[in-house]
Amino acid sequence: MDFQHSPKAQEYINRLNDFMKNEVEPVEEAYLRELHSLDDKWVVLPIIDELKAKAKAAGLWNLFFPNAEHGVGLSNLEYAPLAEIMGRSFIAPEIFNCNAPDTGNMEVLEKYGTLEQKEKWLKPLMAGDIRSVFCMTEPDVASSDATNMEATAIVEGDEVVLNGRKWWSTGIGHPNCKVGIFMALTDPSAHRHQQHSMVLFELDQPGVTIERMLPVFGHYDEPYGHGEVVFDNVRVPVANIIAGPGRGFEIAQGRLGPGRIHHCMRLIGGAEKALELMCQRAVSREAFGKPLANLGGNRDIIANARINIEQARLLVLKAAWKIDKVGAAGAMSDISQIKVVAPNMTQQICDAAMQIHGGGGLSDDFPLTAIFASARALRLADGPDEVHRGLVAKFELLKYKKYIKK
């Protein structure tokens, strides 16, 4: 693996850094203050649309798409440092149309969608005119095992009937969220990985009810949010099935690999932001006649934070490189490794940064609690740590298969 960024990637790194410094960072604090002052926070403030227009005009749009026809033609390895830069900000991913779950949903439609599905939903998603949601996790089963799904998508003639309850459906609170992907059981008699389908639905269809928005540590992540949604005999055309019945798991595997690279690199960006704030606090505040940097074990904490970030980044870049070389299926262990390492590392550094900030670290005056909450949530969102560790161990033990007693 070559550790040097390609000339194309370096160009976009420079351009993105400049845009962040000149356009995003100067307005983000004021934006968040204004949004949080509103009674109704489920809105898009004008500054977001203004920044999106500027990003699109600057050619910093759909950066995640490896297909040059739809994006800028960056590989996963080339896009990874851009995701890290965006991870320093809570609004940047949407501004560049690189926000989850839209990125994964767009990749699904681009790879598996019909011409009609692409025209109706992919085009407006790529333009940033609408947002989307992915409905998979369910409250009544252990969703760490996706084969436990109880929601159904049953084909009846030229329609598909959707029934079930989903939750932690991220992005469903956004006022521009218009379309979703519903993953559910279609044929329980088929092979366990050919029983499920992914079906497109529109949020304003009869039978789709958002029962509540779910808080994470007391915050709702407006205007995106995470919803609990009920599907009650929702009828959509059979043409809304993506790639055909029974292909849900196949699609999910292709969707999750690159998306986990994006998540992990954004987490590293958050960890870098936390370390930066920690160091600024450590050298600017004094206690007991000394800078905080010279008290207790703070220098060790700062050094370990830097070491851990560098280790995590290298592991994620290796996983991105491997996906580019052999595909997500050939990089399953690598992907699971980064899904354990990146959020745990970011959570640990945020905790140390909050400690060095004292009471302020627990407030909304600094972004530390929000970065911490995001890291903690991502230890579950793409599969719990335990599932990923189990997969890593499985691949490791396969090397010793001939020694294992049956």
FENRAUR-V209235 format. One record per residue. N is the residue number from 1. SS is DSSP state (h for helix, s for strand, l for the rest). PSI is psi in whole degrees, -180 to 180 (999 if undefined). Layout:
n,ss,psi
N,SS,PSI
N,SS,PSI
//
This chain:
n,ss,psi
1,l,132
2,l,123
3,l,-5
4,l,135
5,l,143
6,l,156
7,h,-37
8,h,-45
9,h,-43
10,h,-37
11,h,-46
12,h,-33
13,h,-47
14,h,-45
15,h,-41
16,h,-42
17,h,-42
18,h,-44
19,h,-43
20,h,-45
21,h,-41
22,h,-26
23,h,-41
24,h,-55
25,h,-38
26,h,-20
27,h,-12
28,h,-44
29,h,-43
30,h,-38
31,h,-49
32,h,-38
33,h,-44
34,h,-45
35,h,-45
36,h,-15
37,h,-12
38,l,148
39,l,-42
40,l,106
41,l,-1
42,l,60
43,l,162
44,l,113
45,l,150
46,h,-33
47,h,-31
48,h,-47
49,h,-35
50,h,-45
51,h,-36
52,h,-43
53,h,-41
54,h,-42
55,h,-42
56,h,-43
57,h,-30
58,l,-1
59,l,19
60,l,66
61,l,137
62,l,44
63,l,-23
64,l,-20
65,l,116
66,l,-20
67,l,117
68,l,-20
69,l,-33
70,l,-27
71,l,-137
72,l,4
73,l,33
74,l,143
75,l,172
76,h,-40
77,h,-38
78,h,-34
79,h,-27
80,h,-49
81,h,-25
82,h,-39
83,h,-38
84,h,-43
85,h,-44
86,h,-27
87,l,-11
88,l,-8
89,l,147
90,l,-18
91,l,-15
92,h,-45
93,h,-41
94,h,-37
95,h,-35
96,l,11
97,l,41
98,l,32
99,l,140
100,l,146
101,l,8
102,h,-38
103,h,-49
104,h,-41
105,h,-39
106,h,-40
107,h,-38
108,h,-48
109,h,-38
110,h,-39
111,h,-38
112,h,-11
113,l,154
114,l,169
115,h,-39
116,h,-43
117,h,-40
118,h,-42
119,h,-42
120,h,-37
121,h,-39
122,h,-44
123,h,-51
124,h,-29
125,h,-43
126,h,-31
127,h,-12
128,l,17
129,l,-27
130,l,168
131,s,173
132,s,174
133,s,154
134,s,117
135,s,106
136,l,-53
137,l,143
138,l,146
139,l,-21
140,l,2
141,l,164
142,l,99
143,l,-3
144,l,-22
145,l,100
146,h,-20
147,h,-8
148,h,-8
149,l,135
150,l,-20
151,l,149
152,s,150
153,s,91
154,s,128
155,s,124
156,s,97
157,l,-122
158,l,18
159,s,161
160,s,132
161,s,122
162,s,129
163,s,142
164,s,178
165,s,127
166,s,153
167,s,176
168,s,40
169,s,93
170,s,134
171,l,-3
172,l,-15
173,l,-10
174,l,134
175,l,-21
176,l,8
177,s,113
178,s,-24
179,s,152
180,s,165
181,s,124
182,s,118
183,s,127
184,s,173
185,s,128
186,l,-43
187,l,96
188,l,-12
189,l,-10
190,l,173
191,l,146
192,l,-25
193,l,13
194,l,21
195,l,-18
196,s,155
197,s,157
198,s,129
199,s,134
200,s,139
201,s,158
202,s,141
203,l,-23
204,l,12
205,l,147
206,l,135
207,l,-11
208,s,116
209,s,121
210,s,106
211,s,-36
212,s,159
213,s,141
214,l,130
215,l,150
216,s,113
217,l,38
218,l,-4
219,s,147
220,l,-1
221,l,47
222,l,148
223,l,20
224,l,-69
225,l,170
226,s,118
227,s,155
228,s,123
229,s,135
230,s,133
231,s,114
232,s,97
233,s,49
234,s,121
235,s,124
236,s,158
237,s,147
238,h,-22
239,h,-12
240,h,-9
241,s,132
242,l,120
243,l,-5
244,l,158
245,l,144
246,l,4
247,l,16
248,h,-45
249,h,-38
250,h,-45
251,h,-42
252,h,-40
253,h,-40
254,h,-30
255,h,-38
256,h,-31
257,h,-64
258,h,-37
259,h,-35
260,h,-31
261,h,-46
262,h,-49
263,h,-48
264,h,-39
265,h,-35
266,h,-37
267,h,-40
268,h,-38
269,h,-40
270,h,-39
271,h,-39
272,h,-41
273,h,-43
274,h,-42
275,h,-40
276,h,-46
277,h,-38
278,h,-46
279,h,-41
280,h,-43
281,h,-41
282,h,-32
283,h,-13
284,h,-15
285,l,143
286,s,148
287,s,138
288,l,36
289,l,10
290,s,152
291,s,148
292,h,-30
293,h,-22
294,h,11
295,l,145
296,l,-138
297,l,26
298,h,-34
299,h,-39
300,h,-41
301,h,-44
302,h,-44
303,h,-44
304,h,-35
305,h,-46
306,h,-45
307,h,-45
308,h,-37
309,h,-46
310,h,-42
311,h,-45
312,h,-43
313,h,-46
314,h,-39
315,h,-41
316,h,-42
317,h,-37
318,h,-42
319,h,-41
320,h,-44
321,h,-42
322,h,-39
323,h,-43
324,h,-36
325,h,-45
326,h,-1
327,l,163
328,h,-36
329,h,-31
330,h,-3
331,h,26
332,h,-43
333,h,-43
334,h,-42
335,h,-43
336,h,-36
337,h,-45
338,h,-28
339,h,-23
340,h,-46
341,h,-49
342,h,-52
343,h,-36
344,h,-42
345,h,-46
346,h,-41
347,h,-43
348,h,-43
349,h,-39
350,h,-41
351,h,-43
352,h,-39
353,h,-39
354,h,-40
355,h,-42
356,h,-19
357,l,-7
358,h,-145
359,h,-34
360,h,-29
361,h,-20
362,h,-6
363,l,178
364,l,8
365,l,-22
366,l,155
367,l,9
368,h,-43
369,h,-35
370,h,-41
371,h,-42
372,h,-48
373,h,-40
374,h,-44
375,h,-43
376,h,-41
377,h,-37
378,h,-8
379,h,-5
380,h,-34
381,h,-41
382,l,31
383,l,134
384,l,156
385,h,-42
386,h,-38
387,h,-43
388,h,-40
389,h,-39
390,h,-39
391,h,-43
392,h,-45
393,h,-39
394,h,-49
395,h,-34
396,h,-43
397,h,-22
398,h,-24
399,h,-20
400,h,24
401,h,-39
402,h,-16
403,h,-10
404,l,127
405,l,137
406,l,999
//
